Amino acid sequence: MNVFLVSAHPEPKSFNSAMARQIVDVMTEAGHEVVVSDLYAMNFNPVASAADFTARSNPDYLVYALEQRNGVKAGTIAPDIARELDKLDSCDLLILNFPVFWFSTPAILKGWIDRVLVSGRSYGGMRFYERGGFAGKRAAVSISLGGRPHMFGDEGIHGQLTDMLRHLLRGTLYYVGFDVVPPFTAWHVPYVSDEDRQTILKEHREWLARIDTLEPMRFPRMDEFDERLYPKT
């Protein structure tokens, strides 16, 4: 299996970075090929702009999604985007590893999503959800955060963690076709003991060992809707 890890933590000595290294170690030990994009180490540019195209179909007015489509077809997409697209095309499993910032991803990872999941290749027209550009591939999310488990859930102050990450799990990864497995969460990381951190890493390793057999999360499918996207009766 070809694994593509996208990691987004600004501190290489952080616990989240240790999780990223463990992903590489576990997957390599299991015989998988692993490619890594460490976005901070790469100094990845997260800002979507006209500079993402070496030539434009409309040089007078930027419609970013349309230029993405043209850029992929014409080979005028920026080289750093093209390299990330090649990694996505080659992978069987995408893993996003990051700390939760403000109920979401770090800005550098959001910028990677904006720039790399290009219209025309990743999605477009009626090509989304199970018809998305990366259908047949799997995706997983490996996160760390400061909250405790009891803060999340139907009775928790923050609600369900999967609801908090719905924009990523459903609105991004599943939208472009990935089968999305349940995420791994490292809870309360800044405040726990070293012993607790070792327990978390052990649980993380066990999750990774099962990642290719985990049942994907259930989301609505296009074939449950008609051509106007009304539910079929």
N, C-alpha and C positions, 0 to 999 in steps of 0.2 A: 504494500500500500504506500502511496505517495502522500506524505503529510506536509501541509503548508501551515506554519505557525506564524501568526502576526502578533507581536508582543508590543505593549505600549505602557512602559513605566519609566519615569525619568531617572530613577535611582538604580544602578546596576546591583547594589548590595541589598536591595529591598527583598522582603519575603515574596512579593509578587514576581520579582525577577528570578528568585529561586524556583518558583513554580514553573516559570518558562524553561529554565535549564532542566528541570525534572521532566518536562514534556519531551524535550530532545532526547534525554537519556533513556526514558522508558520506551519511547517509540523506536529508537535506534536499537536498543537491546532486543526488542521484539522482531527485528529484521526489517523494519520499515525505513524508507528513505525520507529524510526530513529536510525541508528547506525553511529557513527562518528569515523573516523581515522584522528586525528590531527597529521600530520606527524612530525612537529617540537616537539610537546609535547611528542610524542612517541620516539623521537630520532631515527626515521626510518632510516635504513641503505640504502642509494640510490645506492650503488656500486654493480653491477652485477659481480659475481666471482664464482670460484669453491666452495667457502664456502656456496653457496646456495643449496648444495646437501650433504646429510649425507652419501651417497654412490653414486658412479658413474658407468655408464655402460662402460665408457672408462676412466680409471684412468690415462692414459698416455697422452691424448690430449683432451682439452676441446672444444667441439662444444656446445656452450651454449644452443641453441635452441633444439638440440637433447637431451641434458641432462634434459632440462625442460620437454620434453615429457616423458622421462623415469622416471623422478622424480615424476610426477603426477601419473603415472601408478603404480609405485613401492612403493609409499609413502615415498620417500626419499627426497622430496622437503623440504627446510628449514622451520622450524615451523613458523617464522614470515610471510613468503610468504603464507603458508597454511592457516593461520588465515585470511589474506586479501582475499584469494580466496573464503573462506567460506562466507565472507561478500558479495562478488560479486554474488556468487551463490544464496544467499538468497534474494537479493534485486530485486525490480521491477524498481527502479529508482536510477541511480548513478548521483550524483552532484559533480563536481570538482569546488572548490572555491579557488581562488589564485590571487595574483597580477601578472601582466604581467612583466616579466623580459626579456629584449632583444628580444622582439617580440615572446616570448615563455613562457614556464612554469618555475618556480623555479627548480633548479637542483634536489631538494629532491623529487619533484613530477615527474619529468622525470625519476628518478631512481625507483620510485614506479611503473611507467608504464613498465619500462624495466624488472623489477623483477617479477611483479605480473601478468601481462597479458601474461601468459606462453603459449608457443607453445604447441599445442596438445589439450589444454583446450580452449584457447581463439580463436585460428585460426590454420590453417595447411592444406596443400594440396590446395584443391579448397574450403575450408571452410573460406571464408572471405566475407566482405560486408554483404549483407542480409543473407548469409549462415554462418556467424561467430558464434562463440561459445556462444555469449550472445544475439542472435537474440530473439526478443520478449520483450526485456527490453528497457527502455528509458534512455537517458543520457542527462545531461545539464551542461553547463559551466557558472559559475558566477565569473566575473573578475573585478578587479579594475586596473586603470592605470592613468598615469599622463597626457596623451594627451587629447586634446579637440575633440569634434565630427567633426569639420570642417577639421581636419587633416587626416580624414579617409573617403574613398569613391573614386569614379572613378576619381574625380578631386583633391582629397586630396593628400598631399605630401607623405603619407604612403600607399596609396591605400586602398582597402577594408579591413576592420577588419577581415572579414571571410576568406579572402585570406591569411592574416597574420597568422591566426590560422588554416589554412587548414591541416597542419600536425597533429593537435590534433583532429579537428572535423571530418575530413574525414580519415586521415591516421592512426588514432588510434581508436577513439571511434566507428565510423562507420565501420572501417575495421574489428573489432571484433564482429560486429553484432548489436550494439546499434542503435535504432532510436534516432537521435540527434536533439534536439529542438534548435531553435535560442538562442544564448547566451544572458545573461544579462551583460551589461557593466556599471560600475560606472566610469564616466569620470572625469579627472582632479582632482582626489581626494585630493592630497596633498596641493592643492592651493585654494580650495573653502571654503566658510564660513560654520559655523555650521548649519545655516539655510538651505544652499544648501545640506549639508550632510543628513539632515533630509528628504529633498525632495527625495534624491536618495534612502534612505532606504524605503520610502513610495512606490516608483516605484518598488523597489526590492521585497517588500512584495506583491505587485499586480502581478508581474511576477510569483512569487512562487505560488500564488493562482490559476494561470492559467496553471501551468506547465504540468499537466497531460492531458490537452486538446490542447496544442499548436501543430500546424502542424509541423511535423518533416521536417528538411532540405532535399532537394532533391539532391541525389547523384546517379551516375550510379549504375545499378543493374547487378548482374551476369547473370540474365536471358536475358539481352540485348546483350549478347556476346555468341559466340559459344564455343565449348570445347577447342579450342586453344586460346581463349580470343580475337578473332577478332570480331568486331561489326557484329551483324547479319544484313543481307541485306533483 
